Amino acid sequence: SSGINAEYGHWGVDELIGNWWRPNYEPPQYPYIPPHITKPKEHRRLFLVRLPDKAMFAVPRNYKLVAAPLFELYDNSNGYGPVISTLPQSLSRFNYVYA
């Protein structure tokens, strides 16, 4: 185990919350495989991940890490894209306990 894992703990991958497919090499992605596609070019899976109490994120300089509330993501595909904007619907099947 690396020093980072020992210091910050392990991330727990819990459940699959969504599947997205890209039928060809163009940008659109769909939460289903279109009927006329036999071999999609990309399959993206979204998982619910449990973070430890203390975690560190490494973000490249040309990227920006944003903490956005779920109500801002909801139905905002112009701002966040089609995959991230559907996270509120995907996460709605879980019950959260805040301690």
Phi and psi in degrees as GROMACS dihedral restraints (atoms count N, CA, C in turn):
[ dihedral_restraints ]
;  ai    aj    ak    al  type     phi  dphi    fc
    3     4     5     6     1   -79.3    20    10
    4     5     6     7     1   167.2    20    10
    6     7     8     9     1   -63.0    20    10
    7     8     9    10     1   -34.2    20    10
    9    10    11    12     1   -66.3    20    10
   10    11    12    13     1   -45.0    20    10
   12    13    14    15     1   -63.5    20    10
   13    14    15    16     1   -39.1    20    10
   15    16    17    18     1   -66.6    20    10
   16    17    18    19     1   -38.5    20    10
   18    19    20    21     1   -79.2    20    10
   19    20    21    22     1   -38.3    20    10
   21    22    23    24     1  -106.9    20    10
   22    23    24    25     1    -0.7    20    10
   24    25    26    27     1    81.6    20    10
   25    26    27    28     1  -179.4    20    10
   27    28    29    30     1  -104.0    20    10
   28    29    30    31     1   147.8    20    10
   30    31    32    33     1   -88.1    20    10
   31    32    33    34     1   132.3    20    10
   33    34    35    36     1   -98.5    20    10
   34    35    36    37     1   115.6    20    10
   36    37    38    39     1   -85.1    20    10
   37    38    39    40     1   114.3    20    10
   39    40    41    42     1   -96.2    20    10
   40    41    42    43     1   -75.5    20    10
   42    43    44    45     1  -130.6    20    10
   43    44    45    46     1   151.8    20    10
   45    46    47    48     1   -76.4    20    10
   46    47    48    49     1   124.9    20    10
   48    49    50    51     1  -110.5    20    10
   49    50    51    52     1    -9.1    20    10
   51    52    53    54     1  -172.9    20    10
   52    53    54    55     1   154.2    20    10
   54    55    56    57     1  -126.5    20    10
   55    56    57    58     1   135.6    20    10
   57    58    59    60     1  -131.9    20    10
   58    59    60    61     1   139.1    20    10
   60    61    62    63     1  -121.8    20    10
   61    62    63    64     1   143.2    20    10
   63    64    65    66     1  -112.0    20    10
   64    65    66    67     1   112.4    20    10
   66    67    68    69     1   -70.9    20    10
   67    68    69    70     1   -26.6    20    10
   69    70    71    72     1  -145.4    20    10
   70    71    72    73     1  -164.7    20    10
   72    73    74    75     1   -89.6    20    10
   73    74    75    76     1    22.0    20    10
   75    76    77    78     1  -100.9    20    10
   76    77    78    79     1   161.1    20    10
   78    79    80    81     1   -59.8    20    10
   79    80    81    82     1   -35.6    20    10
   81    82    83    84     1   -58.9    20    10
   82    83    84    85     1   136.4    20    10
   84    85    86    87     1  -121.6    20    10
   85    86    87    88     1   152.1    20    10
   87    88    89    90     1  -131.9    20    10
   88    89    90    91     1   148.0    20    10
   90    91    92    93     1   -80.7    20    10
   91    92    93    94     1    17.2    20    10
   93    94    95    96     1  -152.5    20    10
   94    95    96    97     1   164.1    20    10
   96    97    98    99     1   -90.3    20    10
   97    98    99   100     1   119.2    20    10
   99   100   101   102     1   -57.2    20    10
  100   101   102   103     1   144.8    20    10
  102   103   104   105     1   -59.1    20    10
  103   104   105   106     1   -29.1    20    10
  105   106   107   108     1   -86.2    20    10
  106   107   108   109     1     0.8    20    10
  108   109   110   111     1  -102.3    20    10
  109   110   111   112     1   125.7    20    10
  111   112   113   114     1   -98.4    20    10
  112   113   114   115     1   -31.9    20    10
  114   115   116   117     1  -134.2    20    10
  115   116   117   118     1    94.8    20    10
  117   118   119   120     1   -65.1    20    10
  118   119   120   121     1   150.8    20    10
  120   121   122   123     1   -80.2    20    10
  121   122   123   124     1   -25.0    20    10
  123   124   125   126     1  -145.8    20    10
  124   125   126   127     1   141.2    20    10
  126   127   128   129     1  -127.2    20    10
  127   128   129   130     1   116.5    20    10
  129   130   131   132     1  -109.0    20    10
  130   131   132   133     1   128.7    20    10
  132   133   134   135     1  -112.2    20    10
  133   134   135   136     1   137.6    20    10
  135   136   137   138     1  -110.2    20    10
  136   137   138   139     1   129.4    20    10
  138   139   140   141     1  -118.7    20    10
  139   140   141   142     1   148.9    20    10
  141   142   143   144     1   -82.5    20    10
  142   143   144   145     1   125.0    20    10
  144   145   146   147     1  -120.9    20    10
  145   146   147   148     1   127.8    20    10
  147   148   149   150     1   -88.4    20    10
  148   149   150   151     1   123.7    20    10
  150   151   152   153     1   -96.6    20    10
  151   152   153   154     1   150.0    20    10
  153   154   155   156     1   -70.2    20    10
  154   155   156   157     1   170.6    20    10
  156   157   158   159     1   -58.8    20    10
  157   158   159   160     1   -32.5    20    10
  159   160   161   162     1  -122.8    20    10
  160   161   162   163     1   124.5    20    10
  162   163   164   165     1  -143.1    20    10
  163   164   165   166     1   155.2    20    10
  165   166   167   168     1  -126.1    20    10
  166   167   168   169     1   133.7    20    10
  168   169   170   171     1  -109.7    20    10
  169   170   171   172     1   133.3    20    10
  171   172   173   174     1  -102.7    20    10
  172   173   174   175     1   116.7    20    10
  174   175   176   177     1  -118.7    20    10
  175   176   177   178     1   126.8    20    10
  177   178   179   180     1   -58.6    20    10
  178   179   180   181     1   153.4    20    10
  180   181   182   183     1   -60.7    20    10
  181   182   183   184     1   -30.9    20    10
  183   184   185   186     1   -87.2    20    10
  184   185   186   187     1     7.2    20    10
  186   187   188   189     1  -114.7    20    10
  187   188   189   190     1   163.7    20    10
  189   190   191   192     1  -131.4    20    10
  190   191   192   193     1   126.5    20    10
  192   193   194   195     1   -88.0    20    10
  193   194   195   196     1   123.1    20    10
  195   196   197   198     1  -121.2    20    10
  196   197   198   199     1   131.8    20    10
  198   199   200   201     1   -97.1    20    10
  199   200   201   202     1   101.7    20    10
  201   202   203   204     1  -109.9    20    10
  202   203   204   205     1   133.8    20    10
  204   205   206   207     1   -69.0    20    10
  205   206   207   208     1   154.0    20    10
  207   208   209   210     1   -59.7    20    10
  208   209   210   211     1   -34.8    20    10
  210   211   212   213     1   -66.4    20    10
  211   212   213   214     1   -24.4    20    10
  213   214   215   216     1   -77.5    20    10
  214   215   216   217     1   -31.0    20    10
  216   217   218   219     1   -73.7    20    10
  217   218   219   220     1   -34.7    20    10
  219   220   221   222     1   -55.2    20    10
  220   221   222   223     1   122.7    20    10
  222   223   224   225     1    55.6    20    10
  223   224   225   226     1    37.1    20    10
  225   226   227   228     1  -125.1    20    10
  226   227   228   229     1    57.1    20    10
  228   229   230   231     1   -69.6    20    10
  229   230   231   232     1   -24.2    20    10
  231   232   233   234     1   -66.8    20    10
  232   233   234   235     1   -35.5    20    10
  234   235   236   237     1   -86.4    20    10
  235   236   237   238     1   -35.7    20    10
  237   238   239   240     1  -121.1    20    10
  238   239   240   241     1    -5.4    20    10
  240   241   242   243     1    90.9    20    10
  241   242   243   244     1   164.3    20    10
  243   244   245   246     1   -68.8    20    10
  244   245   246   247     1   -29.5    20    10
  246   247   248   249     1   -77.7    20    10
  247   248   249   250     1   -51.9    20    10
  249   250   251   252     1   -68.2    20    10
  250   251   252   253     1   -33.7    20    10
  252   253   254   255     1   -69.0    20    10
  253   254   255   256     1   -14.4    20    10
  255   256   257   258     1   -96.6    20    10
  256   257   258   259     1     3.0    20    10
  258   259   260   261     1   -58.3    20    10
  259   260   261   262     1   -41.5    20    10
  261   262   263   264     1   -57.5    20    10
  262   263   264   265     1   -40.9    20    10
  264   265   266   267     1   -67.2    20    10
  265   266   267   268     1   -40.8    20    10
  267   268   269   270     1   -66.5    20    10
  268   269   270   271     1   -36.6    20    10
  270   271   272   273     1   -84.2    20    10
  271   272   273   274     1    -9.4    20    10
  273   274   275   276     1   -68.4    20    10
  274   275   276   277     1   -16.2    20    10
  276   277   278   279     1   -81.0    20    10
  277   278   279   280     1    -5.8    20    10
  279   280   281   282     1   -99.3    20    10
  280   281   282   283     1   146.4    20    10
  282   283   284   285     1  -100.2    20    10
  283   284   285   286     1   129.0    20    10
  285   286   287   288     1  -105.6    20    10
  286   287   288   289     1   136.3    20    10
  288   289   290   291     1  -112.6    20    10
  289   290   291   292     1   118.1    20    10
  291   292   293   294     1   -98.2    20    10
  292   293   294   295     1   121.0    20    10
